[in-house]
Amino acid sequence: MVAQSFRCRRKGPKILRTTGDYMRCQSGTQNARSGCMRWFALLALLGGQVGAEDLAKEKTIYQEHCAKCHGQNGDGKGRAGRSLDPKPTDFTMAVANDAEWFKATKFGSKAVDKSNGMEGYEKVLSDEQIRQVLAYCKTFKR
């Protein structure tokens, strides 16, 4: 059983409670579009150990390198992405394939037989930073 303190967007500090694979916060929030569910998804991805500092790092990497095309909310509607064809991935709807996303981020979208619209970040981000930003991208899932 995991207990993690965090701030629920709805009602302030709460405790994450898990029972088997079921997660919820004390406010009762279960809607996948809620802030609580984003915390739960990120917590589950990182093995139950996520803090505000970790989330801030992941968000910073995303804002610096990804948001211009993929959008502030991960919806694929960033300023620079408007002119791209095909459009950038919409993380709110995308089905995550960790290996493919990692390869596309590190070596560019062409490495996974997609468009050549996204350059690789092999020389910009470490493997750990790529994993962190991909974990953050999964929090956009609705």
N, C-alpha and C positions, 0 to 999 in steps of 0.2 A: 504494500500500500504506500502511495506517495502522498505527502502533504507538502504543498508549496504555497507560500504567501505571495500574493500578487494583488495588483489594484484592478478591480473590475470596473469597467467604464460606467456601469450602471449605478453601483451602490458603494463604491469605495473599497477598502481593504477586505479581501475575502480569502478563504482557504480553498484550495483545489482539493477535491476529494475524489478518489477513484474507488470503484468496486469492480473488479475484473477489468473488462475493457471499456466500461462505461465511465464517462467523466462529466462532471458538472460543477458549477460554482455554487456557493451558498445562496446567491441571489436567484438561483433556479434557471439561469440563462442556459438554454440549450440550442438556440437557433444558430446555425452555422454561419450566419452573416454577422453575428455579434462579436464584439471585442473579446469576450470570454473564450469563445471557441477558437479564435486566432491564438490566444495564449495556450489553450489546450493542445492545439495542433503543433505548435512550436515546442511545447514541453515534451510531447510524445516523441517528436522527431529527435530531440536531443537527449533522450533517455531520462527524462524527468529532472534534468539539471539546467534550468534556464533562469537567468536573472535579468534585471533591468539593464545591466551593463552589457551582457551578451546581446540582447535585443537591440540595444543602441548601436553596437558595432555592426551588426548585420544590416540594420536600417541605413547606417552611414554608407556602407559599401554599396547598397542598392541605390541610394540617392545619388551617389557620385558617378556610378558606372552604368546603371540600368534604367533609371527613371526617365531619362531623356527620350528613350524610345518606347519602353514598356509602360510608362505612365506612373504617376505618384501612387495610384491605387492598384497597380499591377494589371490594369485592364487593357493594355496594349495600345493606349491612346496618348502616348507621350508626344510632345511637340515635334521631335525629330522623326518619330515613327509615322507621322501622317503622310509623308511622301513616299514611304517604302511600299514596295509590292513584291512579295506578299507582306501583309501587316505583321508587326511583332507579335509574339505569343501573348495571349491574354491569360495571365496566371489565375484569374478568377474562375476560368472554365477549363483550363488545360488539365489533362490527365498526366500526372507526374511519372516519368520514367527516369529514375535517378541517374543511371549510367548514361543515358542519352543526353539528359540536360547537362550533366557534368562535361561530357565530351563536347557538346555544342558550345558551352560557355568557355571552355579552355581553348578549343581549336577553331571555333567558328561554326556557324550553322551548316556550312557546306560539308563539314566532317561527318554529319549525320544525314547526309543526302537531302538536306533542305535547301532553301535559297542561299545565296551567298551574301545576304543582307547584313548578317552579323559577323563582325570580325572576332577572332578569338582573343581571349584575355590571358593567354599563356605567359606573356611577358609583363603583364600588369598586376595580376592577382596570383597569390600562392594557391596551392590546392586547398588548403584550409580555408582561405577566404572565399574560394569558389563554393565550397561546401556550406559555409555560413550564409552566403547570399542565396543559395538555392533553398536552404531551410527557411529563410525569410520569405522567399517567393511562394512557398507552400502555404504561408499564413494568409495569402490572398484568396485561397480557394473558398468558394461559397458553398 
